[in-house]
């Protein structure tokens, strides 16, 4: 049964909602990527100084991977309460948790001060980061997706996705500026703390914007219907996770498979590249950071374009372009970096992120459209975050281990290609979701490919 249609939002109100989702997502990804960059550049010496440099990097990336292990737990907890209490409240909580953990990392003592306790404390704070991010993504994209404008849902929902490159851009930009302004000794001594402490200021700004928006009207309608139910039906509403696994297990598996190439390729291109470019290609840390910085700006710009294209041509075709493209690009990607020139490095990272954007842009609308309203936060979050344990979490670690064992990029390329094949298979098995009505609380199947689509549901 469909919820009563709500009045479509004005462009101005929708932009405010997009801004609220984007600012929070940008801050959370800034915090998350800042840790990844620091794990590649400074944490090995600060927290694992007694290890061989490459082994220290592996240990540092291991703490990086720990954050991903907490993301499924965050998805379960935030998804459950987000489907019961609303998207907005949980988004405020996720922002506070992430910002607080990042600020605390900036105050941490290093191995030189407290010994083995330093990496332990670092790991605990990384777990808090991962838990918060596990709940952030689903709420941010649903807040936009559920506020209306179905004809351009792919475009509008892609804007919270730009929070990833925006956060990467901000984190890399701050680190790049500090490494350019400070000597290596100053940066290693105290300069690395500045980007983490800045998170406290960013969180205040994010909270002010995020608290100013309304709850999703689609969720309000679904909640009203759920409260009107009695008996067993009402009890079932209280367990969104059970409903997801009962009614949407296939969609959860598809979402997990769809994320494999997107997640793995992104962390190889943006995090592992800082290791490969400096160790294997003998490029400077500043050169690698600058390349990621410029490519992230381009990545930010192309994501809404891919999102708009998914409104016109469908989620699946655009997603497949990205998955196939990133798989085919891996061998040229490393070959360009091996030439040890900044131009080639920039081209390698930029093209890789453009293909990544073709997967990441439609992902928000695609995953949102798979699940019914009262289990959408749980379903989208579980599908997205459980895959991160097998995909993004170990990606820099696996890539670094392959480089250490084989002293070649060949196996790293094959690793990403294998992930691309999994994603292609998952997306091919998925149904096209472009025309699904998010106000339909009890998920209904999409129209057949040959069925007529209402004129007002078509993309202009």
Secondary structure, DSSP 8 states (H G I E B T S, - for coil): -B--------HHHHHHHHHHHHHHHHHHHHHHHHHHHHHHHTHHHHH-TTS-HHHHHHHHHHHHHHHHHHHHHHHHHHHHHHHHH-HHHHHHHHHHHHHHHHHHHTT---HHHHTTHHHHHHHHHHHHHHHHHHHHHHHHHHHHHTTS-GGGHHHHHHHHHHHHHHHHHHHHHHHHHHHHHS-HHHIIIIIHHHHHHHHHHHHHHHHHHHTTS---HHHHHHHHHHHH--HHHHHHHT-HHHHHHHH-HHHHHHHHHHHHHHHHHHHIIIIIHHHHHHHTS---HHHHHHHHHHHHHHHHHHHHHHHHHHHHH-HHHHHHHHHHHHHHHHHHHHHHHHTT-HHHHHHHHHHHHHHHHHHHHHHHHHHHTTS-GGGHHHHHHHHHHHHHHHTHHHHHHHHHHHHHHHSSSHHHHHHHHHHHHHHHHHHHHS---TT--TTBSS------TTS---GGGS--
